Amino acid sequence: MCTRYWVDESPELRPIVEEMRRSPLSARFRERTGRTLSFGEVRPSDLAAAAASDRKGQRAFFPMKWGFSGKSLLLNARAETAALKPTFRECFERRRCALPASWYFEWEHTRDEKGRMRTGQRYKIRPRGQEVTWLCGLYRIEEGLPVFVVLTRESGEEISFIHDRMPLILPGELVGDWIRPDADPSSLLERALTDMIFEKG
């Protein structure tokens, strides 16, 4: 499950974040919620940069808050079942986004002698050979402002010892297809990246 990720001051990511800081939507978030765009570690309920289609169908970046409101804040959705769940179905069909990151964090999950789940070492994880880690998500509008969840899938073999789930991550060249409202998202799921580099962090 993805509940933390990192946006570094890299040449690839800094222009996106700076653009978001100048966005009128960022100003609206600040005025209505007091939230400002996160840089560095991004946590649930933070404001983050997200790629999505604009009204002309072109890729653009928007500030969005992490988490769908409900009985509790919904942070993730399973890619395998999002198209079937009432909460996510319409978003999966038409409102998809991608979150640019340097890497995401995951804590190693193990069971103790009594079978209870324990969390241990934290790892920084990113796809091999990619300059940007594009976390795939869904978004909707709540009280006039966009909010998102991160899609997850079964972990790749190399990192399954850390956790059995990981974010759905696509290569950069497929992000434009992913966010297009008229695209078939199911056809892109099988092209998700699972070859990850990880280190303790």
Backbone bond lengths (Angstrom), bond angles and torsions (degrees), N, CA, C in turn:
res aa  C-N    CA-C-N  psi(-1)  N-CA   C-N-CA  omega(-1)  CA-C   N-CA-C  phi
1 M - - - 1.464 - - 1.528 108.80 -
2 C 1.305 116.60 142.38 1.460 120.61 -178.25 1.526 109.34 -102.92
3 T 1.346 116.38 116.21 1.467 119.74 176.28 1.519 112.61 -129.14
4 R 1.336 117.05 5.17 1.453 122.16 175.02 1.526 108.70 -152.53
5 Y 1.313 116.65 140.56 1.458 119.63 167.40 1.517 109.15 -147.75
6 W 1.334 115.92 171.11 1.459 121.36 -170.94 1.524 110.21 -125.24
7 V 1.326 116.09 133.23 1.463 122.68 174.81 1.519 106.92 -113.80
8 D 1.330 115.60 107.55 1.456 121.97 -174.55 1.529 110.68 -84.93
9 E 1.327 115.89 166.91 1.464 121.44 175.98 1.528 109.76 -87.12
10 S 1.326 115.64 52.40 1.459 120.77 -178.88 1.527 109.88 -85.60
11 P 1.331 117.75 161.24 1.472 119.95 177.53 1.525 112.46 -59.61
12 E 1.331 116.91 -29.00 1.464 120.23 -178.92 1.528 112.40 -77.19
13 L 1.318 117.37 -33.38 1.465 120.53 -171.92 1.529 114.53 -100.48
14 R 1.318 117.54 -31.65 1.465 118.43 -177.13 1.529 113.26 -57.42
15 P 1.339 120.70 -43.42 1.467 119.07 179.26 1.527 113.19 -59.76
16 I 1.333 116.59 -34.41 1.472 120.08 179.24 1.519 110.12 -65.60
17 V 1.331 116.26 -47.74 1.459 120.25 -178.77 1.526 110.98 -64.66
18 E 1.325 117.04 -41.30 1.459 120.13 179.10 1.531 110.98 -63.40
19 E 1.338 116.40 -39.26 1.462 119.85 176.12 1.520 110.84 -61.47
20 M 1.339 116.31 -40.21 1.466 120.52 -179.71 1.529 111.61 -66.12
21 R 1.306 116.25 -35.54 1.469 119.23 -179.81 1.519 111.85 -65.74
22 R 1.338 116.53 -26.50 1.471 120.59 178.62 1.526 112.46 -90.11
23 S 1.318 117.73 -5.58 1.457 121.52 -175.16 1.531 112.28 -68.63
24 P 1.329 118.20 136.98 1.474 120.56 174.29 1.523 112.07 -57.97
25 L 1.343 116.66 -30.53 1.465 119.51 178.97 1.526 110.84 -67.94
26 S 1.320 116.93 -34.49 1.470 119.93 175.33 1.527 110.26 -62.52
27 A 1.329 115.77 -40.64 1.469 119.88 177.63 1.521 110.89 -63.53
28 R 1.331 116.56 -38.11 1.462 119.97 179.47 1.530 110.87 -66.74
29 F 1.342 116.82 -41.55 1.462 119.86 175.35 1.523 110.35 -58.83
30 R 1.320 116.10 -44.88 1.460 120.49 -177.65 1.528 111.24 -63.12
31 E 1.328 116.52 -42.48 1.463 120.61 -178.94 1.519 112.33 -68.29
32 R 1.342 116.52 -39.40 1.464 120.08 -174.09 1.514 114.00 -89.91
33 T 1.344 117.88 -29.49 1.460 119.92 -174.50 1.528 113.52 -122.76
34 G 1.340 117.02 -13.64 1.451 120.33 -176.33 1.523 113.42 79.17
35 R 1.331 117.78 4.44 1.460 121.60 -177.51 1.521 111.32 -89.81
36 T 1.347 115.30 142.73 1.460 121.68 174.44 1.521 108.64 -121.13
37 L 1.312 116.05 161.37 1.457 121.77 -175.35 1.524 111.27 -63.73
38 S 1.347 115.64 134.89 1.459 121.22 -179.49 1.519 111.01 -86.19
39 F 1.293 114.98 140.20 1.464 123.38 175.42 1.513 105.29 -133.05
40 G 1.316 119.42 136.37 1.459 121.29 -171.18 1.515 108.55 95.93
41 E 1.344 117.21 -131.96 1.465 120.21 -178.17 1.527 110.42 -77.91
42 V 1.328 115.77 125.27 1.463 122.30 178.94 1.521 108.16 -102.94
43 R 1.326 115.26 127.95 1.470 122.12 -176.08 1.527 110.19 -119.21
44 P 1.338 116.71 164.29 1.465 119.81 175.33 1.524 111.72 -52.66
45 S 1.320 115.63 139.29 1.472 126.89 -178.51 1.522 112.92 77.43
46 D 1.352 118.37 -2.98 1.462 121.08 175.30 1.524 110.80 -73.36
47 L 1.316 114.75 161.76 1.461 122.62 174.86 1.528 107.57 -94.39
48 A 1.343 116.29 128.19 1.469 120.95 -175.78 1.520 110.44 -136.22
49 A 1.337 115.35 160.01 1.464 120.96 176.29 1.525 109.65 -77.97
50 A 1.336 115.95 138.45 1.459 121.16 179.62 1.520 109.74 -138.96
51 A 1.330 116.39 137.15 1.457 121.53 173.63 1.526 108.80 -87.68
52 A 1.326 116.95 133.08 1.463 122.51 178.03 1.524 108.01 -155.20
53 S 1.306 116.83 169.52 1.467 120.34 177.58 1.521 110.50 -79.32
54 D 1.341 115.92 137.05 1.455 119.04 174.72 1.531 109.92 -85.38
55 R 1.311 117.33 -173.00 1.472 120.81 -176.01 1.521 113.02 -65.27
56 K 1.341 115.77 -19.27 1.465 119.87 178.30 1.523 112.16 -94.51
57 G 1.332 116.21 3.45 1.451 119.94 -179.47 1.516 114.31 81.78
58 Q 1.340 116.87 11.33 1.460 121.39 -179.49 1.530 110.34 -97.32
59 R 1.329 116.33 151.98 1.461 119.23 177.77 1.521 109.83 -68.76
60 A 1.316 114.99 133.18 1.463 122.10 177.99 1.524 107.55 -145.48
61 F 1.329 115.88 167.03 1.462 120.47 178.87 1.524 109.93 -112.58
62 F 1.323 114.78 138.08 1.454 121.99 -177.78 1.521 109.65 -134.78
63 P 1.330 118.02 144.34 1.464 119.40 169.84 1.528 109.12 -75.46
64 M 1.332 116.41 135.54 1.465 121.66 178.36 1.521 109.08 -139.80
65 K 1.322 115.84 148.89 1.467 120.95 177.97 1.521 109.30 -89.40
66 W 1.333 116.18 140.09 1.463 120.84 -178.61 1.521 110.29 -84.10
67 G 1.339 114.70 112.43 1.456 120.73 173.07 1.513 113.06 127.67
68 F 1.348 115.99 126.89 1.465 122.05 171.41 1.523 107.74 -83.13
69 S 1.312 116.98 135.59 1.456 120.69 178.03 1.523 110.28 -72.22
70 G 1.318 115.59 147.50 1.460 122.70 177.45 1.509 108.38 -175.26
71 K 1.351 116.84 -156.26 1.468 119.50 175.14 1.518 109.61 -58.55
72 S 1.314 116.00 -36.23 1.458 122.83 169.33 1.519 106.75 -137.11
73 L 1.327 117.50 162.85 1.454 120.97 -177.21 1.528 109.72 -68.93
74 L 1.337 117.13 123.51 1.469 121.93 178.42 1.514 108.55 -88.67
75 L 1.331 116.92 119.63 1.459 121.96 -175.38 1.517 113.18 -103.96
76 N 1.330 116.63 -33.10 1.461 122.49 -174.92 1.519 110.98 -128.88
77 A 1.320 115.75 159.38 1.461 123.14 172.34 1.522 107.43 -139.14
78 R 1.309 117.16 140.72 1.469 120.67 178.95 1.523 109.87 -75.79
79 A 1.327 115.83 125.90 1.460 120.25 -179.56 1.527 111.44 -61.77
80 E 1.334 116.50 -31.37 1.460 120.50 -176.93 1.533 112.88 -69.03
81 T 1.339 117.44 -25.76 1.469 119.90 -174.16 1.526 113.85 -124.18
82 A 1.329 118.47 -0.02 1.472 120.70 -175.77 1.529 111.86 -58.64
83 A 1.326 117.42 -35.19 1.464 120.71 -178.20 1.519 111.91 -68.77
84 L 1.329 118.02 -14.83 1.463 122.06 -176.29 1.525 112.68 -104.27
85 K 1.324 117.58 -20.44 1.456 121.12 -174.97 1.534 110.79 -83.45
86 P 1.339 118.11 129.58 1.478 120.04 179.89 1.520 113.74 -53.94
87 T 1.331 117.69 -35.84 1.464 120.89 -178.25 1.522 112.15 -65.27
88 F 1.332 116.29 -31.95 1.458 120.35 -172.08 1.524 114.85 -115.09
89 R 1.322 118.38 -12.24 1.467 121.39 -169.67 1.521 113.19 -54.90
90 E 1.322 117.55 -52.71 1.463 120.70 -176.78 1.527 110.93 -65.83
91 C 1.322 116.53 -37.79 1.468 119.94 178.45 1.520 110.32 -64.50
92 F 1.325 117.39 -41.52 1.455 121.21 179.77 1.529 110.50 -62.38
93 E 1.309 116.24 -36.40 1.464 120.44 -178.75 1.525 112.67 -74.52
94 R 1.345 118.03 -38.07 1.457 118.73 -168.84 1.533 116.07 -133.85
95 R 1.330 118.72 -17.32 1.467 119.53 -174.16 1.531 110.01 -125.85
96 R 1.321 114.13 80.89 1.463 120.90 -179.77 1.525 109.57 -110.32
97 C 1.309 116.04 147.35 1.458 120.97 179.90 1.519 109.04 -136.98
98 A 1.324 116.22 172.19 1.463 121.96 176.28 1.517 108.27 -138.86
99 L 1.319 116.16 132.41 1.460 122.21 -175.86 1.524 109.33 -102.33
100 P 1.328 118.71 116.21 1.467 120.36 178.57 1.519 110.67 -76.24
101 A 1.335 115.65 129.21 1.454 121.23 -178.24 1.524 109.79 -142.09
102 S 1.319 115.64 164.58 1.458 121.10 172.24 1.524 109.76 -84.60
103 W 1.323 115.87 -43.15 1.459 123.12 176.10 1.514 108.32 -163.36
104 Y 1.316 116.39 172.05 1.456 120.08 171.75 1.522 108.70 -118.98
105 F 1.327 115.83 160.86 1.456 121.71 179.63 1.527 109.86 -104.26
106 E 1.336 115.44 144.90 1.461 119.98 170.31 1.523 108.31 -144.38
107 W 1.321 115.35 144.53 1.449 122.11 178.03 1.523 109.25 -100.10
108 E 1.313 116.41 135.47 1.463 120.47 178.84 1.526 109.70 -62.53
109 H 1.328 115.99 131.24 1.462 121.85 -179.82 1.531 109.08 -110.73
110 T 1.316 116.51 124.77 1.459 121.77 178.34 1.525 108.71 -135.56
111 R 1.322 115.14 162.18 1.466 120.58 176.46 1.527 109.39 -106.47
112 D 1.336 115.46 138.05 1.462 119.28 178.49 1.523 109.73 -83.21
113 E 1.332 115.97 -174.73 1.468 120.62 -176.16 1.527 113.48 -64.12
114 K 1.333 116.39 -18.27 1.464 120.26 177.97 1.523 112.55 -98.45
115 G 1.348 115.94 6.15 1.455 119.77 177.56 1.512 114.96 84.40
116 R 1.332 116.95 5.72 1.454 120.61 179.56 1.528 110.48 -82.55
117 M 1.343 115.72 139.90 1.459 120.45 179.76 1.518 110.56 -75.11
118 R 1.323 115.93 131.48 1.452 122.36 178.03 1.517 109.52 -123.48
119 T 1.330 116.47 146.97 1.459 120.58 174.70 1.519 108.81 -104.76
120 G 1.336 114.93 143.09 1.451 119.46 -177.27 1.508 112.66 -131.56
121 Q 1.322 117.07 -123.09 1.453 124.23 -174.54 1.528 111.85 -59.04
122 R 1.340 116.03 137.64 1.461 120.65 174.29 1.527 109.17 -91.94
123 Y 1.364 115.38 140.81 1.455 122.03 179.15 1.527 110.73 -123.45
124 K 1.341 114.78 147.26 1.459 122.12 168.94 1.528 106.95 -97.64
125 I 1.338 116.44 129.75 1.467 120.49 -172.62 1.525 109.17 -132.33
126 R 1.338 115.63 137.65 1.451 120.54 176.46 1.526 108.89 -151.39
127 P 1.327 117.90 159.03 1.466 120.27 -179.40 1.527 111.63 -73.79
128 R 1.298 115.76 139.66 1.466 121.59 179.21 1.532 110.19 -64.71
129 G 1.347 115.77 132.98 1.454 121.03 173.34 1.517 115.84 78.90
130 Q 1.334 118.58 9.81 1.464 121.87 -179.18 1.524 110.20 -114.14
131 E 1.332 117.15 133.88 1.461 121.04 178.48 1.528 112.03 -73.92
132 V 1.343 116.22 -31.92 1.462 122.15 -179.59 1.521 108.65 -125.07
133 T 1.324 116.40 138.55 1.458 122.49 174.86 1.519 107.59 -93.38
134 W 1.340 116.70 104.99 1.468 120.93 -177.53 1.525 109.62 -92.18
135 L 1.328 116.06 102.55 1.461 121.91 177.05 1.524 108.75 -82.18
136 C 1.308 116.81 124.49 1.465 120.32 -178.05 1.527 110.32 -84.18
137 G 1.322 115.75 137.96 1.446 120.13 -178.49 1.512 112.85 -142.51
138 L 1.318 114.45 179.67 1.464 124.00 174.53 1.521 106.82 -124.90
139 Y 1.337 116.09 150.62 1.460 117.80 177.91 1.517 111.23 -136.88
140 R 1.306 115.39 160.76 1.457 122.57 173.46 1.526 107.84 -148.95
141 I 1.307 115.65 173.85 1.467 120.80 -179.20 1.525 108.78 -105.59
142 E 1.309 116.15 127.51 1.461 122.17 175.91 1.523 108.44 -124.28
143 E 1.315 116.31 120.42 1.471 121.97 -179.59 1.523 111.24 52.63
144 G 1.327 115.22 39.88 1.457 121.16 175.00 1.518 115.79 82.35
145 L 1.342 117.78 4.21 1.465 121.52 -178.14 1.535 110.53 -127.46
146 P 1.342 118.13 143.30 1.467 120.62 -177.51 1.527 112.58 -78.98
147 V 1.332 114.85 139.16 1.468 122.46 176.48 1.527 107.64 -132.50
148 F 1.344 116.83 154.64 1.456 119.27 -175.59 1.524 112.54 -135.71
149 V 1.334 114.91 161.19 1.457 123.39 167.52 1.528 107.39 -124.92
150 V 1.329 116.48 156.00 1.457 122.68 177.47 1.525 108.80 -97.74
151 L 1.325 116.91 131.63 1.458 121.21 176.26 1.525 109.94 -78.66
152 T 1.335 116.25 143.06 1.455 121.01 177.35 1.526 110.42 -123.72
153 R 1.328 114.74 162.14 1.453 122.14 179.37 1.535 108.28 -146.08
154 E 1.330 115.85 176.90 1.458 120.36 175.67 1.533 109.39 -64.26
155 S 1.314 116.65 141.02 1.459 120.87 -176.66 1.523 112.45 -68.98
156 G 1.332 114.92 152.44 1.452 120.84 170.74 1.516 109.82 -69.04
157 E 1.320 116.05 159.82 1.466 121.50 -173.07 1.527 112.66 -58.28
158 E 1.351 117.67 -41.09 1.464 120.36 -174.29 1.525 113.37 -65.27
159 I 1.315 117.54 -27.92 1.471 119.80 -175.65 1.524 112.89 -112.99
160 S 1.321 117.74 8.48 1.467 119.90 -178.43 1.526 111.87 -64.93
161 F 1.348 117.53 -22.09 1.469 119.71 177.60 1.521 110.80 -70.06
162 I 1.331 117.06 -21.42 1.467 120.50 179.42 1.528 109.74 -81.03
163 H 1.327 115.34 -51.23 1.469 121.02 -179.49 1.518 107.40 -159.19
164 D 1.334 116.60 151.37 1.465 119.61 -178.59 1.525 113.03 -83.73
165 R 1.345 116.83 -2.98 1.460 121.03 177.10 1.529 109.13 -125.54
166 M 1.340 115.16 154.27 1.459 121.63 176.12 1.520 108.33 -146.57
167 P 1.332 118.32 162.72 1.470 118.90 175.32 1.526 110.63 -65.36
168 L 1.317 115.69 152.63 1.459 121.05 170.33 1.525 106.80 -76.93
169 I 1.330 116.84 119.24 1.462 122.56 -176.36 1.522 108.74 -124.14
170 L 1.328 116.86 128.27 1.453 121.78 177.89 1.529 110.30 -111.76
171 P 1.339 116.80 152.44 1.471 118.61 173.62 1.518 110.25 -64.86
172 G 1.330 115.91 153.26 1.460 120.76 -175.51 1.511 114.26 -55.00
173 E 1.331 117.57 -34.94 1.465 119.80 -176.85 1.531 113.09 -70.31
174 L 1.340 117.77 -11.87 1.469 120.28 179.17 1.528 113.18 -102.52
175 V 1.320 116.84 -3.44 1.468 119.42 -178.04 1.525 111.11 -61.31
176 G 1.339 116.72 -41.75 1.460 119.62 179.06 1.510 112.38 -59.46
177 D 1.334 117.67 -38.99 1.464 121.18 177.31 1.523 110.56 -68.28
178 W 1.331 116.59 -41.49 1.457 120.70 -177.45 1.528 112.16 -59.59
179 I 1.311 117.78 -41.71 1.466 120.34 -173.33 1.528 113.03 -86.02
180 R 1.339 118.45 -9.61 1.466 120.05 178.96 1.523 110.32 -66.51
181 P 1.346 118.81 125.52 1.465 120.96 -177.93 1.526 113.71 -60.70
182 D 1.345 117.59 -27.48 1.464 119.88 -177.25 1.529 112.87 -93.25
183 A 1.334 117.95 4.28 1.462 120.98 179.84 1.527 110.38 -80.55
184 D 1.318 116.07 158.96 1.462 122.29 175.25 1.528 107.95 -94.07
185 P 1.321 118.66 101.83 1.469 119.66 -175.66 1.520 113.09 -64.51
186 S 1.337 117.00 -31.29 1.466 119.79 -177.87 1.525 111.41 -60.84
187 S 1.334 116.86 -32.67 1.461 120.28 -178.86 1.527 112.28 -71.03
188 L 1.333 117.05 -16.86 1.464 120.97 -178.76 1.525 112.97 -94.28
189 L 1.328 117.04 -16.61 1.463 119.87 -176.14 1.520 112.16 -59.78
190 E 1.332 116.44 -37.45 1.464 119.98 -177.22 1.529 112.59 -72.06
191 R 1.330 116.77 -9.19 1.466 120.68 -179.88 1.533 111.93 -100.03
192 A 1.318 115.71 10.81 1.462 120.69 178.45 1.528 110.69 -63.12
193 L 1.321 115.71 148.02 1.462 122.15 178.84 1.525 110.18 -83.46
194 T 1.334 116.68 133.19 1.464 120.93 177.98 1.514 112.42 -127.65
195 D 1.344 117.78 -8.16 1.459 121.31 178.02 1.519 108.43 -83.61
196 M 1.330 115.81 102.65 1.457 121.44 -170.67 1.530 112.49 -111.87
197 I 1.332 115.00 150.46 1.453 123.02 169.31 1.532 106.48 -104.18
198 F 1.323 117.19 136.49 1.457 118.88 -178.93 1.520 110.39 -140.63
199 E 1.316 115.00 153.98 1.454 121.90 175.76 1.520 108.41 -152.43
200 K 1.306 115.88 156.69 1.450 119.93 179.28 1.519 108.71 -65.45
201 G 1.321 115.36 137.60 1.452 118.63 -176.49 1.472 113.34 -164.66
